[in-house]
Amino acid sequence: MVLLTLHARLGRWLQTGGHIESTDPTLEAAAAREASEESGFSDLSLDPSPLLLSKHEVPCGPVRPTYHLDVQYLVLANHLSSPEVGAESWDLRWFAHDQLPEVDASVVALVQAARVRLGW
């Protein structure tokens, strides 16, 4: 199962994620914090090796073009329970990895990388 968030600002189904904060000691800590904040789950396990690295243009920031450099991790939930929809999401749902909603190529690539890593 794959947890996706219907991003409130972009109106698209995406993986959970966010930005590094000054209090995050490592990239891994930032990824774990963001996943927990956006899902409401406290018992998550993070695979320490990044799953994907990407650079892409984003529709935010005062200067165009603006790019995000993403370090994407595989985060596993220890229990399949109902996520808590937060302020950054319109919805938050579990999907079968082969029955995703309409998503862009970046989400497809991320799920494919997770499938390979997990041996699905």
Backbone as XML, in Angstrom:
<?xml version="1.0"?>
<chain id="A" units="angstrom">
  <residue number="1" name="MET">
    <atom name="N" x="0.849" y="-1.179" z="0.000"/>
    <atom name="CA" x="0.000" y="0.000" z="0.000"/>
    <atom name="C" x="0.897" y="1.246" z="0.000"/>
  </residue>
  <residue number="2" name="VAL">
    <atom name="N" x="0.386" y="2.287" z="-0.626"/>
    <atom name="CA" x="1.116" y="3.539" z="-0.783"/>
    <atom name="C" x="0.247" y="4.667" z="-0.215"/>
  </residue>
  <residue number="3" name="LEU">
    <atom name="N" x="0.824" y="5.487" z="0.643"/>
    <atom name="CA" x="0.106" y="6.622" z="1.205"/>
    <atom name="C" x="0.391" y="7.854" z="0.355"/>
  </residue>
  <residue number="4" name="LEU">
    <atom name="N" x="-0.678" y="8.475" z="-0.156"/>
    <atom name="CA" x="-0.538" y="9.693" z="-0.944"/>
    <atom name="C" x="-1.396" y="10.794" z="-0.347"/>
  </residue>
  <residue number="5" name="THR">
    <atom name="N" x="-0.948" y="12.015" z="-0.539"/>
    <atom name="CA" x="-1.678" y="13.181" z="-0.059"/>
    <atom name="C" x="-2.185" y="13.979" z="-1.252"/>
  </residue>
  <residue number="6" name="LEU">
    <atom name="N" x="-3.421" y="14.428" z="-1.170"/>
    <atom name="CA" x="-3.961" y="15.334" z="-2.180"/>
    <atom name="C" x="-3.558" y="16.731" z="-1.723"/>
  </residue>
  <residue number="7" name="HIS">
    <atom name="N" x="-2.480" y="17.211" z="-2.303"/>
    <atom name="CA" x="-1.832" y="18.457" z="-1.884"/>
    <atom name="C" x="-2.808" y="19.627" z="-2.014"/>
  </residue>
  <residue number="8" name="ALA">
    <atom name="N" x="-3.012" y="20.365" z="-0.922"/>
    <atom name="CA" x="-4.004" y="21.442" z="-0.900"/>
    <atom name="C" x="-3.665" y="22.587" z="-1.845"/>
  </residue>
  <residue number="9" name="ARG">
    <atom name="N" x="-2.400" y="22.932" z="-1.978"/>
    <atom name="CA" x="-2.039" y="24.063" z="-2.828"/>
    <atom name="C" x="-1.935" y="23.683" z="-4.303"/>
  </residue>
  <residue number="10" name="LEU">
    <atom name="N" x="-1.440" y="22.465" z="-4.566"/>
    <atom name="CA" x="-1.237" y="22.048" z="-5.951"/>
    <atom name="C" x="-2.416" y="21.268" z="-6.535"/>
  </residue>
  <residue number="11" name="GLY">
    <atom name="N" x="-3.282" y="20.722" z="-5.657"/>
    <atom name="CA" x="-4.440" y="19.972" z="-6.132"/>
    <atom name="C" x="-4.078" y="18.679" z="-6.845"/>
  </residue>
  <residue number="12" name="ARG">
    <atom name="N" x="-2.946" y="18.081" z="-6.473"/>
    <atom name="CA" x="-2.477" y="16.836" z="-7.094"/>
    <atom name="C" x="-2.141" y="15.823" z="-6.019"/>
  </residue>
  <residue number="13" name="TRP">
    <atom name="N" x="-2.282" y="14.528" z="-6.359"/>
    <atom name="CA" x="-1.864" y="13.458" z="-5.472"/>
    <atom name="C" x="-0.353" y="13.345" z="-5.517"/>
  </residue>
  <residue number="14" name="LEU">
    <atom name="N" x="0.278" y="13.440" z="-4.359"/>
    <atom name="CA" x="1.731" y="13.387" z="-4.232"/>
    <atom name="C" x="2.111" y="12.557" z="-3.012"/>
  </residue>
  <residue number="15" name="GLN">
    <atom name="N" x="3.391" y="12.246" z="-2.908"/>
    <atom name="CA" x="3.913" y="11.633" z="-1.703"/>
    <atom name="C" x="3.970" y="12.704" z="-0.610"/>
  </residue>
  <residue number="16" name="THR">
    <atom name="N" x="4.011" y="12.279" z="0.640"/>
    <atom name="CA" x="4.219" y="13.243" z="1.712"/>
    <atom name="C" x="5.643" y="13.774" z="1.608"/>
  </residue>
  <residue number="17" name="GLY">
    <atom name="N" x="5.867" y="14.933" z="2.143"/>
    <atom name="CA" x="7.210" y="15.508" z="2.080"/>
    <atom name="C" x="7.186" y="16.968" z="2.468"/>
  </residue>
  <residue number="18" name="GLY">
    <atom name="N" x="8.327" y="17.584" z="2.389"/>
    <atom name="CA" x="8.402" y="18.985" z="2.758"/>
    <atom name="C" x="9.821" y="19.485" z="2.683"/>
  </residue>
  <residue number="19" name="HIS">
    <atom name="N" x="10.106" y="20.440" z="3.517"/>
    <atom name="CA" x="11.398" y="21.114" z="3.494"/>
    <atom name="C" x="12.185" y="20.847" z="4.765"/>
  </residue>
  <residue number="20" name="ILE">
    <atom name="N" x="13.484" y="20.968" z="4.631"/>
    <atom name="CA" x="14.365" y="20.840" z="5.784"/>
    <atom name="C" x="14.198" y="22.065" z="6.673"/>
  </residue>
  <residue number="21" name="GLU">
    <atom name="N" x="14.130" y="21.847" z="7.972"/>
    <atom name="CA" x="14.057" y="22.926" z="8.952"/>
    <atom name="C" x="15.421" y="23.075" z="9.621"/>
  </residue>
  <residue number="22" name="SER">
    <atom name="N" x="15.671" y="24.225" z="10.178"/>
    <atom name="CA" x="16.959" y="24.471" z="10.832"/>
    <atom name="C" x="17.193" y="23.536" z="12.020"/>
  </residue>
  <residue number="23" name="THR">
    <atom name="N" x="16.132" y="22.969" z="12.567"/>
    <atom name="CA" x="16.258" y="22.057" z="13.709"/>
    <atom name="C" x="16.489" y="20.608" z="13.302"/>
  </residue>
  <residue number="24" name="ASP">
    <atom name="N" x="16.411" y="20.292" z="11.995"/>
    <atom name="CA" x="16.638" y="18.931" z="11.524"/>
    <atom name="C" x="18.140" y="18.663" z="11.448"/>
  </residue>
  <residue number="25" name="PRO">
    <atom name="N" x="18.637" y="17.696" z="12.204"/>
    <atom name="CA" x="20.082" y="17.442" z="12.191"/>
    <atom name="C" x="20.578" y="16.757" z="10.915"/>
  </residue>
  <residue number="26" name="THR">
    <atom name="N" x="19.681" y="16.035" z="10.208"/>
    <atom name="CA" x="20.076" y="15.302" z="9.005"/>
    <atom name="C" x="18.924" y="15.310" z="8.002"/>
  </residue>
  <residue number="27" name="LEU">
    <atom name="N" x="19.227" y="14.924" z="6.769"/>
    <atom name="CA" x="18.180" y="14.752" z="5.765"/>
    <atom name="C" x="17.193" y="13.671" z="6.195"/>
  </residue>
  <residue number="28" name="GLU">
    <atom name="N" x="17.722" y="12.594" z="6.768"/>
    <atom name="CA" x="16.864" y="11.501" z="7.230"/>
    <atom name="C" x="15.889" y="11.983" z="8.302"/>
  </residue>
  <residue number="29" name="ALA">
    <atom name="N" x="16.382" y="12.794" z="9.223"/>
    <atom name="CA" x="15.514" y="13.328" z="10.284"/>
    <atom name="C" x="14.424" y="14.219" z="9.696"/>
  </residue>
  <residue number="30" name="ALA">
    <atom name="N" x="14.774" y="15.015" z="8.698"/>
    <atom name="CA" x="13.779" y="15.876" z="8.047"/>
    <atom name="C" x="12.709" y="15.030" z="7.362"/>
  </residue>
  <residue number="31" name="ALA">
    <atom name="N" x="13.128" y="13.975" z="6.658"/>
    <atom name="CA" x="12.175" y="13.105" z="5.977"/>
    <atom name="C" x="11.242" y="12.420" z="6.971"/>
  </residue>
  <residue number="32" name="ALA">
    <atom name="N" x="11.793" y="11.926" z="8.064"/>
    <atom name="CA" x="10.976" y="11.254" z="9.082"/>
    <atom name="C" x="10.001" y="12.236" z="9.728"/>
  </residue>
  <residue number="33" name="ARG">
    <atom name="N" x="10.468" y="13.440" z="10.032"/>
    <atom name="CA" x="9.597" y="14.457" z="10.645"/>
    <atom name="C" x="8.454" y="14.825" z="9.708"/>
  </residue>
  <residue number="34" name="GLU">
    <atom name="N" x="8.773" y="15.097" z="8.447"/>
    <atom name="CA" x="7.736" y="15.485" z="7.485"/>
    <atom name="C" x="6.710" y="14.366" z="7.288"/>
  </residue>
  <residue number="35" name="ALA">
    <atom name="N" x="7.178" y="13.129" z="7.168"/>
    <atom name="CA" x="6.260" y="12.001" z="6.993"/>
    <atom name="C" x="5.331" y="11.870" z="8.194"/>
  </residue>
  <residue number="36" name="SER">
    <atom name="N" x="5.869" y="12.031" z="9.379"/>
    <atom name="CA" x="5.061" y="11.945" z="10.599"/>
    <atom name="C" x="4.068" y="13.103" z="10.689"/>
  </residue>
  <residue number="37" name="GLU">
    <atom name="N" x="4.548" y="14.316" z="10.421"/>
    <atom name="CA" x="3.670" y="15.493" z="10.484"/>
    <atom name="C" x="2.516" y="15.386" z="9.489"/>
  </residue>
  <residue number="38" name="GLU">
    <atom name="N" x="2.804" y="14.948" z="8.277"/>
    <atom name="CA" x="1.777" y="14.944" z="7.242"/>
    <atom name="C" x="0.844" y="13.742" z="7.311"/>
  </residue>
  <residue number="39" name="SER">
    <atom name="N" x="1.255" y="12.664" z="7.967"/>
    <atom name="CA" x="0.409" y="11.476" z="8.056"/>
    <atom name="C" x="-0.287" y="11.347" z="9.403"/>
  </residue>
  <residue number="40" name="GLY">
    <atom name="N" x="0.302" y="11.946" z="10.436"/>
    <atom name="CA" x="-0.221" y="11.765" z="11.782"/>
    <atom name="C" x="0.295" y="10.500" z="12.441"/>
  </residue>
  <residue number="41" name="PHE">
    <atom name="N" x="1.161" y="9.749" z="11.763"/>
    <atom name="CA" x="1.711" y="8.504" z="12.314"/>
    <atom name="C" x="2.977" y="8.800" z="13.109"/>
  </residue>
  <residue number="42" name="SER">
    <atom name="N" x="3.099" y="8.150" z="14.256"/>
    <atom name="CA" x="4.296" y="8.352" z="15.070"/>
    <atom name="C" x="5.257" y="7.171" z="14.994"/>
  </residue>
  <residue number="43" name="ASP">
    <atom name="N" x="4.781" y="6.021" z="14.546"/>
    <atom name="CA" x="5.636" y="4.819" z="14.531"/>
    <atom name="C" x="6.048" y="4.465" z="13.098"/>
  </residue>
  <residue number="44" name="LEU">
    <atom name="N" x="6.870" y="5.308" z="12.511"/>
    <atom name="CA" x="7.342" y="5.100" z="11.150"/>
    <atom name="C" x="8.788" y="4.623" z="11.157"/>
  </residue>
  <residue number="45" name="SER">
    <atom name="N" x="9.144" y="3.843" z="10.139"/>
    <atom name="CA" x="10.525" y="3.390" z="9.957"/>
    <atom name="C" x="11.035" y="3.968" z="8.646"/>
  </residue>
  <residue number="46" name="LEU">
    <atom name="N" x="12.232" y="4.522" z="8.686"/>
    <atom name="CA" x="12.818" y="5.129" z="7.505"/>
    <atom name="C" x="13.980" y="4.289" z="7.011"/>
  </residue>
  <residue number="47" name="ASP">
    <atom name="N" x="13.946" y="3.934" z="5.721"/>
    <atom name="CA" x="15.084" y="3.258" z="5.106"/>
    <atom name="C" x="16.163" y="4.322" z="4.947"/>
  </residue>
  <residue number="48" name="PRO">
    <atom name="N" x="17.370" y="4.129" z="5.487"/>
    <atom name="CA" x="18.377" y="5.196" z="5.503"/>
    <atom name="C" x="18.978" y="5.552" z="4.143"/>
  </residue>
  <residue number="49" name="SER">
    <atom name="N" x="18.824" y="4.698" z="3.144"/>
    <atom name="CA" x="19.360" y="5.017" z="1.815"/>
    <atom name="C" x="18.295" y="5.733" z="0.992"/>
  </residue>
  <residue number="50" name="PRO">
    <atom name="N" x="18.617" y="6.893" z="0.423"/>
    <atom name="CA" x="17.616" y="7.590" z="-0.403"/>
    <atom name="C" x="17.081" y="6.676" z="-1.504"/>
  </residue>
  <residue number="51" name="LEU">
    <atom name="N" x="15.804" y="6.815" z="-1.778"/>
    <atom name="CA" x="15.139" y="6.033" z="-2.815"/>
    <atom name="C" x="15.344" y="6.668" z="-4.186"/>
  </residue>
  <residue number="52" name="LEU">
    <atom name="N" x="15.179" y="7.992" z="-4.261"/>
    <atom name="CA" x="15.371" y="8.741" z="-5.499"/>
    <atom name="C" x="15.926" y="10.118" z="-5.190"/>
  </residue>
  <residue number="53" name="LEU">
    <atom name="N" x="16.644" y="10.653" z="-6.154"/>
    <atom name="CA" x="17.109" y="12.039" z="-6.105"/>
    <atom name="C" x="16.532" y="12.717" z="-7.344"/>
  </residue>
  <residue number="54" name="SER">
    <atom name="N" x="16.032" y="13.941" z="-7.194"/>
    <atom name="CA" x="15.487" y="14.618" z="-8.366"/>
    <atom name="C" x="15.625" y="16.132" z="-8.243"/>
  </residue>
  <residue number="55" name="LYS">
    <atom name="N" x="15.616" y="16.762" z="-9.398"/>
    <atom name="CA" x="15.584" y="18.216" z="-9.503"/>
    <atom name="C" x="14.416" y="18.540" z="-10.417"/>
  </residue>
  <residue number="56" name="HIS">
    <atom name="N" x="13.505" y="19.388" z="-9.942"/>
    <atom name="CA" x="12.364" y="19.740" z="-10.775"/>
    <atom name="C" x="11.902" y="21.164" z="-10.484"/>
  </residue>
  <residue number="57" name="GLU">
    <atom name="N" x="11.306" y="21.764" z="-11.494"/>
    <atom name="CA" x="10.770" y="23.108" z="-11.358"/>
    <atom name="C" x="9.488" y="23.056" z="-10.540"/>
  </residue>
  <residue number="58" name="VAL">
    <atom name="N" x="9.296" y="24.057" z="-9.685"/>
    <atom name="CA" x="8.094" y="24.133" z="-8.856"/>
    <atom name="C" x="7.434" y="25.503" z="-9.028"/>
  </residue>
  <residue number="59" name="PRO">
    <atom name="N" x="6.102" y="25.536" z="-8.905"/>
    <atom name="CA" x="5.373" y="26.793" z="-9.086"/>
    <atom name="C" x="5.287" y="27.619" z="-7.805"/>
  </residue>
  <residue number="60" name="CYS">
    <atom name="N" x="6.413" y="27.873" z="-7.180"/>
    <atom name="CA" x="6.414" y="28.685" z="-5.962"/>
    <atom name="C" x="7.692" y="29.497" z="-5.920"/>
  </residue>
  <residue number="61" name="GLY">
    <atom name="N" x="7.761" y="30.409" z="-5.015"/>
    <atom name="CA" x="8.955" y="31.237" z="-4.891"/>
    <atom name="C" x="8.833" y="32.507" z="-5.709"/>
  </residue>
  <residue number="62" name="PRO">
    <atom name="N" x="9.558" y="33.539" z="-5.307"/>
    <atom name="CA" x="9.453" y="34.849" z="-5.966"/>
    <atom name="C" x="10.176" y="34.928" z="-7.311"/>
  </residue>
  <residue number="63" name="VAL">
    <atom name="N" x="11.109" y="34.018" z="-7.550"/>
    <atom name="CA" x="11.894" y="34.050" z="-8.777"/>
    <atom name="C" x="11.524" y="32.841" z="-9.632"/>
  </residue>
  <residue number="64" name="ARG">
    <atom name="N" x="11.352" y="33.051" z="-10.930"/>
    <atom name="CA" x="11.065" y="31.947" z="-11.846"/>
    <atom name="C" x="12.223" y="31.777" z="-12.804"/>
  </residue>
  <residue number="65" name="PRO">
    <atom name="N" x="12.647" y="30.618" z="-13.134"/>
    <atom name="CA" x="12.159" y="29.366" z="-12.546"/>
    <atom name="C" x="12.741" y="29.113" z="-11.159"/>
  </residue>
  <residue number="66" name="THR">
    <atom name="N" x="11.980" y="28.391" z="-10.334"/>
    <atom name="CA" x="12.409" y="27.963" z="-9.015"/>
    <atom name="C" x="12.459" y="26.438" z="-9.031"/>
  </residue>
  <residue number="67" name="TYR">
    <atom name="N" x="13.505" y="25.884" z="-8.449"/>
    <atom name="CA" x="13.682" y="24.432" z="-8.473"/>
    <atom name="C" x="13.735" y="23.859" z="-7.068"/>
  </residue>
  <residue number="68" name="HIS">
    <atom name="N" x="13.249" y="22.645" z="-6.956"/>
    <atom name="CA" x="13.427" y="21.848" z="-5.750"/>
    <atom name="C" x="14.452" y="20.773" z="-6.052"/>
  </residue>
  <residue number="69" name="LEU">
    <atom name="N" x="15.322" y="20.536" z="-5.105"/>
    <atom name="CA" x="16.222" y="19.397" z="-5.144"/>
    <atom name="C" x="15.683" y="18.414" z="-4.107"/>
  </residue>
  <residue number="70" name="ASP">
    <atom name="N" x="15.135" y="17.305" z="-4.561"/>
    <atom name="CA" x="14.495" y="16.348" z="-3.668"/>
    <atom name="C" x="15.395" y="15.161" z="-3.372"/>
  </residue>
  <residue number="71" name="VAL">
    <atom name="N" x="15.438" y="14.823" z="-2.110"/>
    <atom name="CA" x="16.037" y="13.572" z="-1.655"/>
    <atom name="C" x="14.857" y="12.794" z="-1.077"/>
  </residue>
  <residue number="72" name="GLN">
    <atom name="N" x="14.456" y="11.740" z="-1.782"/>
    <atom name="CA" x="13.246" y="11.016" z="-1.417"/>
    <atom name="C" x="13.596" y="9.688" z="-0.759"/>
  </residue>
  <residue number="73" name="TYR">
    <atom name="N" x="12.975" y="9.443" z="0.384"/>
    <atom name="CA" x="13.232" y="8.247" z="1.178"/>
    <atom name="C" x="12.019" y="7.338" z="1.180"/>
  </residue>
  <residue number="74" name="LEU">
    <atom name="N" x="12.267" y="6.077" z="1.445"/>
    <atom name="CA" x="11.213" y="5.105" z="1.665"/>
    <atom name="C" x="10.905" y="5.112" z="3.158"/>
  </residue>
  <residue number="75" name="VAL">
    <atom name="N" x="9.672" y="5.415" z="3.487"/>
    <atom name="CA" x="9.230" y="5.435" z="4.880"/>
    <atom name="C" x="8.134" y="4.386" z="5.014"/>
  </residue>
  <residue number="76" name="LEU">
    <atom name="N" x="8.278" y="3.523" z="5.994"/>
    <atom name="CA" x="7.330" y="2.433" z="6.188"/>
    <atom name="C" x="6.511" y="2.662" z="7.450"/>
  </residue>
  <residue number="77" name="ALA">
    <atom name="N" x="5.208" y="2.437" z="7.319"/>
    <atom name="CA" x="4.315" y="2.499" z="8.478"/>
    <atom name="C" x="4.282" y="1.115" z="9.107"/>
  </residue>
  <residue number="78" name="ASN">
    <atom name="N" x="4.370" y="1.060" z="10.412"/>
    <atom name="CA" x="4.358" y="-0.215" z="11.116"/>
    <atom name="C" x="2.948" y="-0.792" z="11.244"/>
  </residue>
  <residue number="79" name="HIS">
    <atom name="N" x="1.938" y="0.054" z="11.057"/>
    <atom name="CA" x="0.541" y="-0.377" z="11.114"/>
    <atom name="C" x="-0.217" y="0.334" z="9.997"/>
  </residue>
  <residue number="80" name="LEU">
    <atom name="N" x="-1.117" y="-0.365" z="9.350"/>
    <atom name="CA" x="-1.934" y="0.215" z="8.295"/>
    <atom name="C" x="-3.196" y="0.783" z="8.939"/>
  </residue>
  <residue number="81" name="SER">
    <atom name="N" x="-3.103" y="2.041" z="9.361"/>
    <atom name="CA" x="-4.251" y="2.676" z="10.003"/>
    <atom name="C" x="-4.641" y="3.917" z="9.231"/>
  </residue>
  <residue number="82" name="SER">
    <atom name="N" x="-5.700" y="4.549" z="9.661"/>
    <atom name="CA" x="-6.201" y="5.735" z="8.971"/>
    <atom name="C" x="-5.294" y="6.926" z="9.253"/>
  </residue>
  <residue number="83" name="PRO">
    <atom name="N" x="-4.827" y="7.575" z="8.205"/>
    <atom name="CA" x="-3.996" y="8.765" z="8.398"/>
    <atom name="C" x="-4.840" y="9.958" z="8.825"/>
  </residue>
  <residue number="84" name="GLU">
    <atom name="N" x="-4.183" y="10.950" z="9.389"/>
    <atom name="CA" x="-4.859" y="12.183" z="9.804"/>
    <atom name="C" x="-4.601" y="13.264" z="8.762"/>
  </residue>
  <residue number="85" name="VAL">
    <atom name="N" x="-5.673" y="13.769" z="8.159"/>
    <atom name="CA" x="-5.531" y="14.822" z="7.162"/>
    <atom name="C" x="-5.181" y="16.125" z="7.871"/>
  </residue>
  <residue number="86" name="GLY">
    <atom name="N" x="-4.068" y="16.725" z="7.473"/>
    <atom name="CA" x="-3.615" y="17.968" z="8.081"/>
    <atom name="C" x="-3.924" y="19.171" z="7.204"/>
  </residue>
  <residue number="87" name="ALA">
    <atom name="N" x="-3.398" y="20.306" z="7.598"/>
    <atom name="CA" x="-3.675" y="21.566" z="6.926"/>
    <atom name="C" x="-3.116" y="21.633" z="5.508"/>
  </residue>
  <residue number="88" name="GLU">
    <atom name="N" x="-2.078" y="20.845" z="5.217"/>
    <atom name="CA" x="-1.451" y="20.907" z="3.895"/>
    <atom name="C" x="-2.122" y="19.995" z="2.872"/>
  </residue>
  <residue number="89" name="SER">
    <atom name="N" x="-3.142" y="19.242" z="3.300"/>
    <atom name="CA" x="-3.780" y="18.256" z="2.425"/>
    <atom name="C" x="-5.279" y="18.460" z="2.358"/>
  </residue>
  <residue number="90" name="TRP">
    <atom name="N" x="-5.835" y="18.148" z="1.187"/>
    <atom name="CA" x="-7.294" y="18.050" z="1.060"/>
    <atom name="C" x="-7.743" y="16.645" z="1.417"/>
  </residue>
  <residue number="91" name="ASP">
    <atom name="N" x="-6.842" y="15.676" z="1.220"/>
    <atom name="CA" x="-7.158" y="14.277" z="1.492"/>
    <atom name="C" x="-5.841" y="13.529" z="1.687"/>
  </residue>
  <residue number="92" name="LEU">
    <atom name="N" x="-5.919" y="12.397" z="2.328"/>
    <atom name="CA" x="-4.751" y="11.555" z="2.583"/>
    <atom name="C" x="-5.269" y="10.126" z="2.591"/>
  </residue>
  <residue number="93" name="ARG">
    <atom name="N" x="-4.763" y="9.289" z="1.650"/>
    <atom name="CA" x="-5.316" y="7.944" z="1.501"/>
    <atom name="C" x="-4.256" y="6.915" z="1.162"/>
  </residue>
  <residue number="94" name="TRP">
    <atom name="N" x="-4.587" y="5.665" z="1.535"/>
    <atom name="CA" x="-3.793" y="4.506" z="1.128"/>
    <atom name="C" x="-4.302" y="4.027" z="-0.224"/>
  </residue>
  <residue number="95" name="PHE">
    <atom name="N" x="-3.370" y="3.671" z="-1.115"/>
    <atom name="CA" x="-3.705" y="3.107" z="-2.420"/>
    <atom name="C" x="-2.864" y="1.856" z="-2.636"/>
  </residue>
  <residue number="96" name="ALA">
    <atom name="N" x="-3.442" y="0.869" z="-3.311"/>
    <atom name="CA" x="-2.646" y="-0.273" z="-3.741"/>
    <atom name="C" x="-1.611" y="0.249" z="-4.729"/>
  </residue>
  <residue number="97" name="HIS">
    <atom name="N" x="-0.391" y="-0.294" z="-4.682"/>
    <atom name="CA" x="0.673" y="0.231" z="-5.536"/>
    <atom name="C" x="0.359" y="0.104" z="-7.023"/>
  </residue>
  <residue number="98" name="ASP">
    <atom name="N" x="-0.545" y="-0.801" z="-7.377"/>
    <atom name="CA" x="-0.918" y="-0.962" z="-8.780"/>
    <atom name="C" x="-2.293" y="-0.367" z="-9.099"/>
  </residue>
  <residue number="99" name="GLN">
    <atom name="N" x="-2.836" y="0.434" z="-8.159"/>
    <atom name="CA" x="-4.132" y="1.084" z="-8.366"/>
    <atom name="C" x="-4.075" y="2.532" z="-7.870"/>
  </residue>
  <residue number="100" name="LEU">
    <atom name="N" x="-3.095" y="3.260" z="-8.358"/>
    <atom name="CA" x="-2.915" y="4.650" z="-7.947"/>
    <atom name="C" x="-3.958" y="5.542" z="-8.596"/>
  </residue>
  <residue number="101" name="PRO">
    <atom name="N" x="-4.275" y="6.663" z="-7.961"/>
    <atom name="CA" x="-5.143" y="7.645" z="-8.624"/>
    <atom name="C" x="-4.346" y="8.314" z="-9.744"/>
  </residue>
  <residue number="102" name="GLU">
    <atom name="N" x="-4.926" y="9.294" z="-10.392"/>
    <atom name="CA" x="-4.198" y="10.015" z="-11.432"/>
    <atom name="C" x="-3.038" y="10.762" z="-10.776"/>
  </residue>
  <residue number="103" name="VAL">
    <atom name="N" x="-1.822" y="10.375" z="-11.149"/>
    <atom name="CA" x="-0.602" y="10.972" z="-10.601"/>
    <atom name="C" x="0.336" y="11.317" z="-11.744"/>
  </residue>
  <residue number="104" name="ASP">
    <atom name="N" x="1.319" y="12.166" z="-11.454"/>
    <atom name="CA" x="2.292" y="12.511" z="-12.488"/>
    <atom name="C" x="3.428" y="11.493" z="-12.522"/>
  </residue>
  <residue number="105" name="ALA">
    <atom name="N" x="4.308" y="11.672" z="-13.481"/>
    <atom name="CA" x="5.398" y="10.724" z="-13.703"/>
    <atom name="C" x="6.338" y="10.616" z="-12.509"/>
  </residue>
  <residue number="106" name="SER">
    <atom name="N" x="6.486" y="11.701" z="-11.740"/>
    <atom name="CA" x="7.391" y="11.652" z="-10.589"/>
    <atom name="C" x="6.879" y="10.694" z="-9.510"/>
  </residue>
  <residue number="107" name="VAL">
    <atom name="N" x="5.572" y="10.650" z="-9.311"/>
    <atom name="CA" x="5.001" y="9.734" z="-8.315"/>
    <atom name="C" x="5.090" y="8.297" z="-8.824"/>
  </residue>
  <residue number="108" name="VAL">
    <atom name="N" x="4.835" y="8.099" z="-10.107"/>
    <atom name="CA" x="4.966" y="6.762" z="-10.696"/>
    <atom name="C" x="6.395" y="6.255" z="-10.519"/>
  </residue>
  <residue number="109" name="ALA">
    <atom name="N" x="7.382" y="7.105" z="-10.793"/>
    <atom name="CA" x="8.792" y="6.709" z="-10.643"/>
    <atom name="C" x="9.122" y="6.381" z="-9.190"/>
  </residue>
  <residue number="110" name="LEU">
    <atom name="N" x="8.596" y="7.160" z="-8.255"/>
    <atom name="CA" x="8.851" y="6.917" z="-6.838"/>
    <atom name="C" x="8.248" y="5.590" z="-6.386"/>
  </residue>
  <residue number="111" name="VAL">
    <atom name="N" x="7.014" y="5.326" z="-6.796"/>
    <atom name="CA" x="6.363" y="4.064" z="-6.423"/>
    <atom name="C" x="7.092" y="2.887" z="-7.067"/>
  </residue>
  <residue number="112" name="GLN">
    <atom name="N" x="7.530" y="3.043" z="-8.312"/>
    <atom name="CA" x="8.291" y="1.980" z="-8.966"/>
    <atom name="C" x="9.597" y="1.703" z="-8.220"/>
  </residue>
  <residue number="113" name="ALA">
    <atom name="N" x="10.281" y="2.749" z="-7.794"/>
    <atom name="CA" x="11.520" y="2.568" z="-7.033"/>
    <atom name="C" x="11.243" y="1.852" z="-5.711"/>
  </residue>
  <residue number="114" name="ALA">
    <atom name="N" x="10.134" y="2.183" z="-5.065"/>
    <atom name="CA" x="9.759" y="1.510" z="-3.810"/>
    <atom name="C" x="9.434" y="0.043" z="-4.076"/>
  </residue>
  <residue number="115" name="ARG">
    <atom name="N" x="8.753" y="-0.231" z="-5.177"/>
    <atom name="CA" x="8.427" y="-1.622" z="-5.526"/>
    <atom name="C" x="9.708" y="-2.438" z="-5.699"/>
  </residue>
  <residue number="116" name="VAL">
    <atom name="N" x="10.698" y="-1.869" z="-6.372"/>
    <atom name="CA" x="11.957" y="-2.570" z="-6.576"/>
    <atom name="C" x="12.660" y="-2.791" z="-5.238"/>
  </residue>
  <residue number="117" name="ARG">
    <atom name="N" x="12.737" y="-1.736" z="-4.430"/>
    <atom name="CA" x="13.431" y="-1.833" z="-3.137"/>
    <atom name="C" x="12.775" y="-2.875" z="-2.240"/>
  </residue>
  <residue number="118" name="LEU">
    <atom name="N" x="11.434" y="-2.940" z="-2.266"/>
    <atom name="CA" x="10.703" y="-3.847" z="-1.382"/>
    <atom name="C" x="10.477" y="-5.235" z="-1.983"/>
  </residue>
  <residue number="119" name="GLY">
    <atom name="N" x="10.790" y="-5.382" z="-3.288"/>
    <atom name="CA" x="10.605" y="-6.670" z="-3.929"/>
    <atom name="C" x="9.159" y="-7.022" z="-4.186"/>
  </residue>
  <residue number="120" name="TRP">
    <atom name="N" x="8.315" y="-6.034" z="-4.449"/>
    <atom name="CA" x="6.893" y="-6.305" z="-4.732"/>
    <atom name="C" x="6.757" y="-6.947" z="-6.084"/>
  </residue>
</chain>
